[in-house]
Amino acid sequence: MSPYRRAFMAICVLAPLFYIYWRRFAASDGPNIFEIRPDTKDAFNSTLGFSKILVINLPWRTDRRDAMSLAGSVSNLTLTWIDGVSGDQVLDKIVPGSETGHSAGAKGSWRSHMNALQAVVAENLESALIMEDDVDWDVRLKSQLRTFALASRAWLREPKSSGRRPESLNFTPPLHSVKRGSEVVGMGALGRSTIQLSTVAGADTKAHNVYGDGWDVLWLGHCGADLPDEQSPVPPLKITIPGDETVPAPKHLKPHPFSLQDKLGDEYPPHTRVVHAANKNVCTLAYAVSRQGARKLLLDFVVNFESQWDLMLQKWCEGGYDVERESSRTGPELDSDGKTTYERREATPVCLTVQPPLISHRYAKGGASDIQSQGGGYAKGTGTPYIRLSVQENLQRLTAGVPESQIVDQLPDNGKTIWK
């Protein structure tokens, strides 16, 4: 055989192998093994797959607007500003069911978020991400949201007409286990309603929205949530994203120095992210609303005002206002086989969240935050819980155009925690 013929045959054999290697390793840009699919590429645009990103900002807090503008710029995000409202600008007579005792902060927060929802409805936006002005995210946020989109599509993939819950809730996958030292511990009840995200099966490939169809709220930024189980007021289904290098080690999973450690680190293997129905979420740091979700929220909170905005949204997502209108879900009941079932009306909110959150509160240098967490007390510290390659922490480096390899990880596995 001539040398030319041998060379040609070698090329024919090696070229496909090189292509496979390139697709598997060299072309990967995300935090995990999930490929970029055409139906989730919109998560990479300047509004993260939503129609707009709305940031609530009090006009006189120009310091926060400056920082957020810079963070958005280095992240290639387009931000639209919503003027926040202080409590003293909200007259008691315009607060629904107004009673004495409501704090000025609660009234201002309610009106500010209502203004954001009003903008979504007035502009007839398909969706919008609403953020507060003191938040932070990972430099890999777009890749994170691409994977979240796959998980949310998987959760939403079954039809929900006639009050029927997804068929996947009846699926019992093999139990996950967590290794603690030399002991392997089963995950019990949580594991029975947990499905691992797959790139092959589960996602709704026919969905019109990048994050799936039929959702009202995607609660992407919070300072605490509970993992739902069969006794929760929301569906217990959980979609896990294993081996996510953007997730901090369990010792870092704590939103506030006075709060409890997140149970996520005890229930799932390290570096696991979990997508599930919003359950006991607190802090509305960042949440997306669909067109129908914004309309429902505006309708309900024109006539309802009780407390802090995040607690009202929590109650809304769990069907609390449906209960008061006597049109709620039937709650957890046991069927003939002794299993838990959920009956939900079409009007019941569909709210998804993610643990750890993808967007978190930034505790800036030189001052204490006046934001309280579920553990009580005022936080004193510097940094951003849950966020490893923090945009705010690395603004100077990102502005200088340094590569990702030189971005500082504020929560390394073997490093110190934010809260002393």
C-alpha positions as a LaTeX table, in Angstrom:
\begin{tabular}{lrrr}
\hline
Residue & $x$ (\AA) & $y$ (\AA) & $z$ (\AA) \\
\hline
Met1 & 0.00 & 0.00 & 0.00 \\
Ser2 & 1.37 & 3.40 & $-0.96$ \\
Pro3 & 2.25 & 5.98 & 1.70 \\
Tyr4 & $-0.43$ & 8.34 & 0.36 \\
Arg5 & $-3.14$ & 5.69 & 0.65 \\
Arg6 & $-2.05$ & 4.85 & 4.22 \\
Ala7 & $-2.16$ & 8.53 & 5.13 \\
Phe8 & $-5.63$ & 8.92 & 3.65 \\
Met9 & $-6.96$ & 5.92 & 5.58 \\
Ala10 & $-5.43$ & 7.23 & 8.81 \\
Ile11 & $-7.19$ & 10.56 & 8.32 \\
Cys12 & $-10.51$ & 8.79 & 7.74 \\
Val13 & $-10.12$ & 6.88 & 11.01 \\
Leu14 & $-8.79$ & 9.71 & 13.19 \\
Ala15 & $-11.03$ & 12.55 & 12.00 \\
Pro16 & $-14.24$ & 11.17 & 13.58 \\
Leu17 & $-12.39$ & 10.37 & 16.80 \\
Phe18 & $-11.02$ & 13.91 & 16.96 \\
Tyr19 & $-14.51$ & 15.34 & 16.39 \\
Ile20 & $-15.96$ & 13.24 & 19.21 \\
Tyr21 & $-13.17$ & 14.39 & 21.56 \\
Trp22 & $-13.72$ & 18.02 & 20.57 \\
Arg23 & $-17.48$ & 17.87 & 21.21 \\
Arg24 & $-17.03$ & 16.13 & 24.57 \\
Phe25 & $-14.14$ & 18.10 & 26.05 \\
Ala26 & $-12.74$ & 21.02 & 24.10 \\
Ala27 & $-16.09$ & 22.55 & 23.16 \\
Ser28 & $-17.54$ & 22.40 & 26.67 \\
Asp29 & $-18.09$ & 25.80 & 28.28 \\
Gly30 & $-20.59$ & 25.01 & 31.03 \\
Pro31 & $-20.26$ & 24.00 & 34.64 \\
Asn32 & $-21.39$ & 20.44 & 34.01 \\
Ile33 & $-21.97$ & 17.76 & 31.39 \\
Phe34 & $-25.17$ & 19.11 & 29.88 \\
Glu35 & $-24.88$ & 20.22 & 26.27 \\
Ile36 & $-26.22$ & 23.45 & 24.79 \\
Arg37 & $-29.46$ & 22.57 & 23.06 \\
Pro38 & $-31.04$ & 24.82 & 20.42 \\
Asp39 & $-34.18$ & 25.22 & 22.54 \\
Thr40 & $-32.21$ & 26.55 & 25.54 \\
Lys41 & $-29.74$ & 28.86 & 23.80 \\
Asp42 & $-31.85$ & 31.92 & 24.61 \\
Ala43 & $-30.59$ & 31.70 & 28.19 \\
Phe44 & $-27.36$ & 33.11 & 26.75 \\
Asn45 & $-28.87$ & 36.35 & 25.44 \\
Ser46 & $-28.64$ & 39.77 & 27.11 \\
Thr47 & $-31.86$ & 39.24 & 29.07 \\
Leu48 & $-31.19$ & 35.59 & 30.03 \\
Gly49 & $-34.06$ & 34.26 & 27.93 \\
Phe50 & $-36.64$ & 36.62 & 29.45 \\
Ser51 & $-38.23$ & 39.58 & 27.68 \\
Lys52 & $-36.59$ & 42.03 & 30.09 \\
Ile53 & $-34.54$ & 42.15 & 33.27 \\
Leu54 & $-36.12$ & 44.68 & 35.66 \\
Val55 & $-34.06$ & 46.02 & 38.58 \\
Ile56 & $-35.83$ & 47.79 & 41.45 \\
Asn57 & $-33.78$ & 50.70 & 42.73 \\
Leu58 & $-34.57$ & 53.65 & 44.96 \\
Pro59 & $-33.59$ & 56.70 & 42.85 \\
Trp60 & $-31.34$ & 58.13 & 45.56 \\
Arg61 & $-29.37$ & 54.89 & 45.91 \\
Thr62 & $-27.09$ & 55.82 & 43.04 \\
Asp63 & $-24.30$ & 53.76 & 44.59 \\
Arg64 & $-26.27$ & 50.57 & 44.06 \\
Arg65 & $-27.29$ & 51.57 & 40.55 \\
Asp66 & $-23.66$ & 52.23 & 39.65 \\
Ala67 & $-22.55$ & 48.83 & 40.95 \\
Met68 & $-25.41$ & 46.95 & 39.27 \\
Ser69 & $-24.86$ & 48.78 & 35.98 \\
Leu70 & $-21.22$ & 47.74 & 35.98 \\
Ala71 & $-22.05$ & 44.16 & 36.94 \\
Gly72 & $-24.61$ & 43.98 & 34.14 \\
Ser73 & $-22.16$ & 45.40 & 31.64 \\
Val74 & $-19.34$ & 42.93 & 32.34 \\
Ser75 & $-21.95$ & 40.12 & 32.25 \\
Asn76 & $-23.34$ & 41.31 & 28.88 \\
Leu77 & $-26.78$ & 41.87 & 30.40 \\
Thr78 & $-29.30$ & 44.57 & 29.50 \\
Leu79 & $-30.95$ & 45.97 & 32.64 \\
Thr80 & $-34.12$ & 48.07 & 32.81 \\
Trp81 & $-34.61$ & 50.16 & 35.92 \\
Ile82 & $-37.80$ & 50.36 & 37.99 \\
Asp83 & $-37.88$ & 53.22 & 40.47 \\
Gly84 & $-38.36$ & 51.90 & 43.97 \\
Val85 & $-40.77$ & 53.49 & 46.41 \\
Ser86 & $-40.09$ & 54.33 & 50.05 \\
Gly87 & $-42.73$ & 53.59 & 52.66 \\
Asp88 & $-43.45$ & 57.25 & 53.42 \\
Gln89 & $-44.53$ & 57.69 & 49.80 \\
Val90 & $-47.28$ & 55.08 & 50.16 \\
Leu91 & $-50.51$ & 56.46 & 51.59 \\
Asp92 & $-52.40$ & 54.14 & 53.92 \\
Lys93 & $-55.60$ & 54.66 & 51.95 \\
Ile94 & $-54.10$ & 53.03 & 48.82 \\
Val95 & $-52.83$ & 49.97 & 50.69 \\
Pro96 & $-55.40$ & 47.14 & 50.33 \\
Gly97 & $-56.94$ & 46.13 & 53.64 \\
Ser98 & $-54.74$ & 48.74 & 55.27 \\
Glu99 & $-54.27$ & 48.26 & 58.97 \\
Thr100 & $-52.11$ & 50.10 & 61.44 \\
Gly101 & $-48.85$ & 48.45 & 62.33 \\
His102 & $-47.45$ & 47.79 & 58.85 \\
Ser103 & $-43.87$ & 49.00 & 58.62 \\
Ala104 & $-42.88$ & 51.67 & 56.12 \\
Gly105 & $-40.39$ & 49.20 & 54.63 \\
Ala106 & $-43.09$ & 46.60 & 54.00 \\
Lys107 & $-45.34$ & 49.12 & 52.30 \\
Gly108 & $-42.53$ & 50.47 & 50.16 \\
Ser109 & $-41.42$ & 46.99 & 49.13 \\
Trp110 & $-45.00$ & 46.00 & 48.22 \\
Arg111 & $-45.51$ & 49.09 & 46.05 \\
Ser112 & $-42.07$ & 48.74 & 44.39 \\
His113 & $-42.71$ & 45.14 & 43.35 \\
Met114 & $-46.25$ & 46.02 & 42.27 \\
Asn115 & $-44.78$ & 48.70 & 40.00 \\
Ala116 & $-42.50$ & 46.09 & 38.44 \\
Leu117 & $-45.45$ & 43.73 & 37.86 \\
Gln118 & $-47.45$ & 46.61 & 36.48 \\
Ala119 & $-44.69$ & 47.26 & 33.92 \\
Val120 & $-44.76$ & 43.60 & 32.80 \\
Val121 & $-48.54$ & 43.72 & 32.37 \\
Ala122 & $-48.64$ & 47.15 & 30.73 \\
Glu123 & $-45.99$ & 46.20 & 28.16 \\
Asn124 & $-47.56$ & 42.76 & 27.66 \\
Leu125 & $-44.17$ & 41.12 & 28.12 \\
Glu126 & $-43.94$ & 37.36 & 27.71 \\
Ser127 & $-41.78$ & 37.21 & 30.84 \\
Ala128 & $-39.47$ & 39.30 & 32.99 \\
Leu129 & $-36.79$ & 38.74 & 35.61 \\
Ile130 & $-37.28$ & 41.09 & 38.58 \\
Met131 & $-34.21$ & 41.72 & 40.73 \\
Glu132 & $-33.38$ & 43.87 & 43.72 \\
Asp133 & $-30.44$ & 46.24 & 43.39 \\
Asp134 & $-28.04$ & 44.68 & 45.92 \\
Val135 & $-27.63$ & 41.22 & 44.43 \\
Asp136 & $-24.80$ & 39.26 & 42.89 \\
Trp137 & $-24.36$ & 36.28 & 40.59 \\
Asp138 & $-21.71$ & 33.92 & 39.25 \\
Val139 & $-19.76$ & 34.86 & 36.12 \\
Arg140 & $-21.14$ & 31.58 & 34.72 \\
Leu141 & $-24.78$ & 32.60 & 35.26 \\
Lys142 & $-25.78$ & 32.03 & 31.64 \\
Ser143 & $-24.45$ & 28.49 & 31.66 \\
Gln144 & $-26.16$ & 27.90 & 34.99 \\
Leu145 & $-29.48$ & 29.11 & 33.59 \\
Arg146 & $-29.09$ & 26.94 & 30.51 \\
Thr147 & $-28.95$ & 23.90 & 32.78 \\
Phe148 & $-31.74$ & 25.25 & 35.00 \\
Ala149 & $-33.87$ & 25.55 & 31.85 \\
Leu150 & $-33.41$ & 21.84 & 31.17 \\
Ala151 & $-34.42$ & 21.04 & 34.74 \\
Ser152 & $-37.46$ & 23.33 & 34.76 \\
Arg153 & $-38.61$ & 21.84 & 31.45 \\
Ala154 & $-38.25$ & 18.37 & 32.96 \\
Trp155 & $-40.34$ & 19.39 & 35.97 \\
Leu156 & $-43.02$ & 21.00 & 33.80 \\
Arg157 & $-43.10$ & 18.42 & 31.02 \\
Glu158 & $-46.44$ & 16.78 & 31.89 \\
Pro159 & $-49.79$ & 18.53 & 31.13 \\
Lys160 & $-51.59$ & 20.02 & 34.12 \\
Ser161 & $-55.12$ & 20.28 & 32.77 \\
Ser162 & $-58.15$ & 19.20 & 34.82 \\
Gly163 & $-56.22$ & 19.62 & 38.05 \\
Arg164 & $-53.95$ & 16.70 & 37.19 \\
Arg165 & $-50.44$ & 16.65 & 38.56 \\
Pro166 & $-47.46$ & 15.55 & 36.45 \\
Glu167 & $-47.33$ & 11.80 & 35.93 \\
Ser168 & $-43.68$ & 11.94 & 36.99 \\
Leu169 & $-44.86$ & 12.42 & 40.60 \\
Asn170 & $-45.89$ & 8.78 & 40.55 \\
Phe171 & $-42.39$ & 7.72 & 39.51 \\
Thr172 & $-40.15$ & 6.33 & 42.24 \\
Pro173 & $-36.49$ & 6.48 & 41.13 \\
Pro174 & $-33.68$ & 4.52 & 42.75 \\
Leu175 & $-32.81$ & 6.06 & 46.12 \\
His176 & $-29.86$ & 8.41 & 46.14 \\
Ser177 & $-27.40$ & 8.07 & 48.97 \\
Val178 & $-25.00$ & 10.39 & 50.71 \\
Lys179 & $-21.62$ & 9.27 & 52.00 \\
Arg180 & $-20.82$ & 10.64 & 55.45 \\
Gly181 & $-17.36$ & 9.57 & 56.39 \\
Ser182 & $-17.22$ & 5.81 & 55.91 \\
Glu183 & $-21.01$ & 5.49 & 56.25 \\
Val184 & $-23.41$ & 5.57 & 53.31 \\
Val185 & $-26.80$ & 6.95 & 54.32 \\
Gly186 & $-29.96$ & 6.62 & 52.19 \\
Met187 & $-31.95$ & 9.75 & 51.41 \\
Gly188 & $-35.29$ & 8.38 & 52.58 \\
Ala189 & $-38.46$ & 10.33 & 51.78 \\
Leu190 & $-36.72$ & 13.04 & 49.80 \\
Gly191 & $-35.01$ & 10.46 & 47.61 \\
Arg192 & $-38.31$ & 8.82 & 46.72 \\
Ser193 & $-39.45$ & 11.99 & 44.96 \\
Thr194 & $-36.12$ & 12.88 & 43.36 \\
Ile195 & $-35.19$ & 12.45 & 39.70 \\
Gln196 & $-31.73$ & 13.14 & 38.32 \\
Leu197 & $-31.63$ & 15.46 & 35.31 \\
Ser198 & $-30.89$ & 13.65 & 32.06 \\
Thr199 & $-29.86$ & 15.21 & 28.75 \\
Val200 & $-31.73$ & 12.49 & 26.89 \\
Ala201 & $-35.10$ & 12.14 & 28.60 \\
Gly202 & $-37.36$ & 14.33 & 30.66 \\
Ala203 & $-37.11$ & 17.82 & 29.14 \\
Asp204 & $-40.07$ & 19.18 & 27.19 \\
Thr205 & $-38.61$ & 19.74 & 23.73 \\
Lys206 & $-41.89$ & 21.17 & 22.42 \\
Ala207 & $-42.09$ & 24.03 & 24.92 \\
His208 & $-42.37$ & 27.54 & 23.49 \\
Asn209 & $-40.55$ & 29.22 & 26.37 \\
Val210 & $-36.89$ & 28.52 & 27.05 \\
Tyr211 & $-37.76$ & 27.58 & 30.66 \\
Gly212 & $-40.82$ & 25.52 & 29.74 \\
Asp213 & $-44.53$ & 26.33 & 29.50 \\
Gly214 & $-47.10$ & 26.83 & 32.21 \\
Trp215 & $-45.00$ & 28.38 & 34.98 \\
Asp216 & $-45.98$ & 31.55 & 36.86 \\
Val217 & $-42.87$ & 32.28 & 38.94 \\
Leu218 & $-39.25$ & 31.12 & 38.80 \\
Trp219 & $-37.78$ & 32.07 & 42.19 \\
Leu220 & $-34.08$ & 32.19 & 41.27 \\
Gly221 & $-32.73$ & 34.36 & 44.08 \\
His222 & $-33.66$ & 33.84 & 47.73 \\
Cys223 & $-32.12$ & 33.48 & 51.18 \\
Gly224 & $-33.67$ & 30.20 & 52.17 \\
Ala225 & $-36.13$ & 27.51 & 51.03 \\
Asp226 & $-37.31$ & 24.12 & 52.22 \\
Leu227 & $-37.04$ & 20.93 & 50.21 \\
Pro228 & $-40.65$ & 19.77 & 49.68 \\
Asp229 & $-41.80$ & 16.32 & 50.67 \\
Glu230 & $-45.08$ & 14.42 & 50.65 \\
Gln231 & $-46.41$ & 16.54 & 53.52 \\
Ser232 & $-45.68$ & 19.89 & 51.87 \\
Pro233 & $-48.43$ & 22.06 & 50.35 \\
Val234 & $-46.63$ & 21.85 & 46.99 \\
Pro235 & $-45.62$ & 18.89 & 44.78 \\
Pro236 & $-42.63$ & 16.98 & 46.20 \\
Leu237 & $-40.92$ & 16.36 & 42.85 \\
Lys238 & $-37.25$ & 17.42 & 42.82 \\
Ile239 & $-34.89$ & 17.46 & 39.83 \\
Thr240 & $-31.21$ & 17.12 & 40.79 \\
Ile241 & $-28.26$ & 18.49 & 38.83 \\
Pro242 & $-25.28$ & 16.45 & 40.07 \\
Gly243 & $-21.62$ & 17.36 & 39.87 \\
Asp244 & $-22.19$ & 21.10 & 39.42 \\
Glu245 & $-18.85$ & 22.77 & 40.10 \\
Thr246 & $-20.56$ & 26.15 & 40.57 \\
Val247 & $-22.25$ & 24.82 & 43.73 \\
Pro248 & $-20.22$ & 25.50 & 46.92 \\
Ala249 & $-19.32$ & 22.76 & 49.37 \\
Pro250 & $-21.95$ & 22.02 & 52.05 \\
Lys251 & $-20.12$ & 24.06 & 54.71 \\
His252 & $-20.76$ & 27.19 & 52.60 \\
Leu253 & $-24.51$ & 26.60 & 52.25 \\
Lys254 & $-25.74$ & 29.16 & 54.75 \\
Pro255 & $-27.42$ & 32.46 & 53.76 \\
His256 & $-26.89$ & 34.38 & 56.97 \\
Pro257 & $-24.76$ & 34.13 & 60.13 \\
Phe258 & $-27.86$ & 33.68 & 62.31 \\
Ser259 & $-29.62$ & 31.14 & 60.10 \\
Leu260 & $-29.43$ & 27.37 & 60.16 \\
Gln261 & $-27.21$ & 25.46 & 57.76 \\
Asp262 & $-29.11$ & 24.48 & 54.60 \\
Lys263 & $-30.44$ & 20.92 & 54.68 \\
Leu264 & $-29.43$ & 20.54 & 51.04 \\
Gly265 & $-25.89$ & 19.60 & 52.07 \\
Asp266 & $-27.17$ & 16.84 & 54.35 \\
Glu267 & $-29.70$ & 15.36 & 51.95 \\
Tyr268 & $-27.75$ & 15.33 & 48.68 \\
Pro269 & $-24.14$ & 14.71 & 47.61 \\
Pro270 & $-21.80$ & 17.72 & 47.55 \\
His271 & $-22.03$ & 20.01 & 44.51 \\
Thr272 & $-25.64$ & 19.07 & 43.77 \\
Arg273 & $-28.16$ & 21.66 & 42.66 \\
Val274 & $-31.88$ & 20.90 & 43.07 \\
Val275 & $-34.87$ & 22.37 & 41.22 \\
His276 & $-38.27$ & 22.01 & 42.91 \\
Ala277 & $-41.54$ & 23.77 & 43.65 \\
Ala278 & $-41.10$ & 26.90 & 45.76 \\
Asn279 & $-41.60$ & 25.92 & 49.40 \\
Lys280 & $-41.12$ & 28.30 & 52.34 \\
Asn281 & $-38.94$ & 30.60 & 50.23 \\
Val282 & $-37.84$ & 33.85 & 51.85 \\
Cys283 & $-36.31$ & 37.00 & 50.31 \\
Thr284 & $-37.36$ & 38.10 & 46.82 \\
Leu285 & $-33.83$ & 38.84 & 45.63 \\
Ala286 & $-34.64$ & 37.69 & 42.09 \\
Tyr287 & $-37.69$ & 36.04 & 40.58 \\
Ala288 & $-39.02$ & 35.71 & 37.07 \\
Val289 & $-42.68$ & 36.07 & 36.18 \\
Ser290 & $-44.46$ & 34.89 & 33.07 \\
Arg291 & $-47.12$ & 37.03 & 31.44 \\
Gln292 & $-49.92$ & 35.10 & 33.11 \\
Gly293 & $-48.00$ & 34.99 & 36.39 \\
Ala294 & $-47.63$ & 38.79 & 36.45 \\
Arg295 & $-51.34$ & 39.23 & 35.74 \\
Lys296 & $-52.32$ & 36.81 & 38.52 \\
Leu297 & $-49.98$ & 38.47 & 41.03 \\
Leu298 & $-51.17$ & 41.97 & 40.18 \\
Leu299 & $-54.79$ & 40.86 & 40.47 \\
Asp300 & $-54.26$ & 39.20 & 43.86 \\
Phe301 & $-52.10$ & 41.86 & 45.48 \\
Val302 & $-54.29$ & 44.75 & 44.45 \\
Val303 & $-56.63$ & 43.43 & 47.13 \\
Asn304 & $-54.20$ & 41.65 & 49.49 \\
Phe305 & $-51.56$ & 43.16 & 51.75 \\
Glu306 & $-50.42$ & 41.43 & 54.92 \\
Ser307 & $-46.70$ & 41.66 & 55.58 \\
Gln308 & $-43.33$ & 41.64 & 53.84 \\
Trp309 & $-43.47$ & 41.09 & 50.08 \\
Asp310 & $-41.45$ & 37.86 & 50.17 \\
Leu311 & $-43.79$ & 36.31 & 52.75 \\
Met312 & $-46.81$ & 37.25 & 50.66 \\
Leu313 & $-45.23$ & 35.75 & 47.53 \\
Gln314 & $-44.38$ & 32.63 & 49.54 \\
Lys315 & $-48.00$ & 32.27 & 50.63 \\
Trp316 & $-49.21$ & 32.91 & 47.06 \\
Cys317 & $-46.91$ & 30.26 & 45.58 \\
Glu318 & $-48.13$ & 27.73 & 48.14 \\
Gly319 & $-51.78$ & 28.40 & 47.27 \\
Gly320 & $-52.55$ & 30.26 & 50.50 \\
Tyr321 & $-54.70$ & 32.90 & 48.85 \\
Asp322 & $-56.57$ & 30.19 & 46.92 \\
Val323 & $-57.43$ & 28.61 & 50.27 \\
Glu324 & $-58.89$ & 31.88 & 51.49 \\
Arg325 & $-60.98$ & 32.10 & 48.32 \\
Glu326 & $-62.14$ & 28.50 & 48.86 \\
Ser327 & $-60.67$ & 27.46 & 45.53 \\
Ser328 & $-57.48$ & 25.86 & 46.77 \\
Arg329 & $-55.81$ & 22.59 & 45.94 \\
Thr330 & $-57.08$ & 19.68 & 48.01 \\
Gly331 & $-53.71$ & 19.37 & 49.78 \\
Pro332 & $-51.92$ & 16.10 & 50.56 \\
Glu333 & $-54.29$ & 13.16 & 50.66 \\
Leu334 & $-53.78$ & 9.42 & 50.59 \\
Asp335 & $-55.12$ & 7.47 & 47.64 \\
Ser336 & $-56.27$ & 3.84 & 47.69 \\
Asp337 & $-52.66$ & 2.66 & 47.60 \\
Gly338 & $-51.69$ & 4.84 & 50.55 \\
Lys339 & $-49.64$ & 7.18 & 48.40 \\
Thr340 & $-49.74$ & 10.97 & 48.50 \\
Thr341 & $-51.55$ & 12.69 & 45.64 \\
Tyr342 & $-52.07$ & 16.34 & 44.78 \\
Glu343 & $-55.12$ & 17.87 & 43.18 \\
Arg344 & $-54.42$ & 21.30 & 41.76 \\
Arg345 & $-56.74$ & 23.59 & 39.86 \\
Glu346 & $-55.45$ & 25.19 & 36.69 \\
Ala347 & $-55.50$ & 28.60 & 38.39 \\
Thr348 & $-53.21$ & 27.47 & 41.22 \\
Pro349 & $-49.79$ & 29.14 & 40.92 \\
Val350 & $-46.90$ & 27.16 & 39.48 \\
Cys351 & $-43.73$ & 28.42 & 41.15 \\
Leu352 & $-40.34$ & 26.77 & 40.77 \\
Thr353 & $-37.17$ & 27.51 & 42.69 \\
Val354 & $-33.61$ & 26.26 & 42.86 \\
Gln355 & $-31.19$ & 25.40 & 45.66 \\
Pro356 & $-28.65$ & 26.82 & 46.08 \\
Pro357 & $-30.05$ & 30.02 & 44.57 \\
Leu358 & $-28.46$ & 31.35 & 41.37 \\
Ile359 & $-28.67$ & 34.97 & 42.54 \\
Ser360 & $-27.87$ & 36.04 & 46.08 \\
His361 & $-27.60$ & 39.08 & 48.33 \\
Arg362 & $-24.29$ & 40.90 & 48.27 \\
Tyr363 & $-22.95$ & 41.93 & 51.69 \\
Ala364 & $-20.73$ & 44.87 & 50.78 \\
Lys365 & $-17.58$ & 45.99 & 52.53 \\
Gly366 & $-17.72$ & 48.72 & 55.12 \\
Gly367 & $-21.21$ & 48.20 & 56.48 \\
Ala368 & $-23.78$ & 45.86 & 57.88 \\
Ser369 & $-26.90$ & 44.91 & 55.98 \\
Asp370 & $-30.30$ & 45.75 & 57.40 \\
Ile371 & $-31.76$ & 42.63 & 55.81 \\
Gln372 & $-32.85$ & 40.00 & 58.31 \\
Ser373 & $-32.89$ & 36.29 & 57.56 \\
Gln374 & $-34.94$ & 33.39 & 58.85 \\
Gly375 & $-32.53$ & 32.99 & 61.75 \\
Gly376 & $-33.08$ & 36.58 & 62.94 \\
Gly377 & $-30.45$ & 39.20 & 63.68 \\
Tyr378 & $-28.51$ & 41.59 & 61.50 \\
Ala379 & $-25.78$ & 40.32 & 59.24 \\
Lys380 & $-22.24$ & 41.64 & 59.47 \\
Gly381 & $-19.87$ & 40.22 & 56.92 \\
Thr382 & $-18.48$ & 40.64 & 53.45 \\
Gly383 & $-19.20$ & 38.55 & 50.40 \\
Thr384 & $-22.04$ & 36.77 & 48.63 \\
Pro385 & $-23.47$ & 33.53 & 50.04 \\
Tyr386 & $-23.80$ & 30.66 & 47.55 \\
Ile387 & $-21.89$ & 32.42 & 44.73 \\
Arg388 & $-18.42$ & 31.08 & 43.93 \\
Leu389 & $-17.08$ & 33.21 & 41.05 \\
Ser390 & $-18.78$ & 36.38 & 42.22 \\
Val391 & $-19.21$ & 39.16 & 39.65 \\
Gln392 & $-19.25$ & 41.85 & 42.35 \\
Glu393 & $-16.14$ & 40.41 & 44.02 \\
Asn394 & $-14.32$ & 40.33 & 40.69 \\
Leu395 & $-15.51$ & 43.58 & 39.10 \\
Gln396 & $-12.01$ & 45.00 & 38.81 \\
Arg397 & $-10.68$ & 41.84 & 37.17 \\
Leu398 & $-13.67$ & 41.52 & 34.85 \\
Thr399 & $-13.39$ & 45.16 & 33.81 \\
Ala400 & $-9.72$ & 44.54 & 33.00 \\
Gly401 & $-10.76$ & 41.57 & 30.83 \\
Val402 & $-8.89$ & 38.83 & 32.68 \\
Pro403 & $-9.71$ & 35.22 & 31.67 \\
Glu404 & $-12.02$ & 33.09 & 33.80 \\
Ser405 & $-9.03$ & 31.12 & 35.11 \\
Gln406 & $-7.91$ & 34.26 & 36.97 \\
Ile407 & $-11.29$ & 34.99 & 38.56 \\
Val408 & $-11.21$ & 34.58 & 42.35 \\
Asp409 & $-13.35$ & 31.84 & 43.86 \\
Gln410 & $-14.70$ & 33.33 & 47.10 \\
Leu411 & $-16.03$ & 29.96 & 48.32 \\
Pro412 & $-13.40$ & 27.31 & 47.54 \\
Asp413 & $-14.03$ & 23.85 & 48.91 \\
Asn414 & $-11.06$ & 24.07 & 51.27 \\
Gly415 & $-11.47$ & 27.78 & 52.05 \\
Lys416 & $-13.01$ & 29.69 & 54.92 \\
Thr417 & $-16.72$ & 30.39 & 55.09 \\
Ile418 & $-18.10$ & 33.92 & 54.76 \\
Trp419 & $-19.67$ & 33.83 & 58.19 \\
Lys420 & $-17.11$ & 33.68 & 60.97 \\
\hline
\end{tabular}
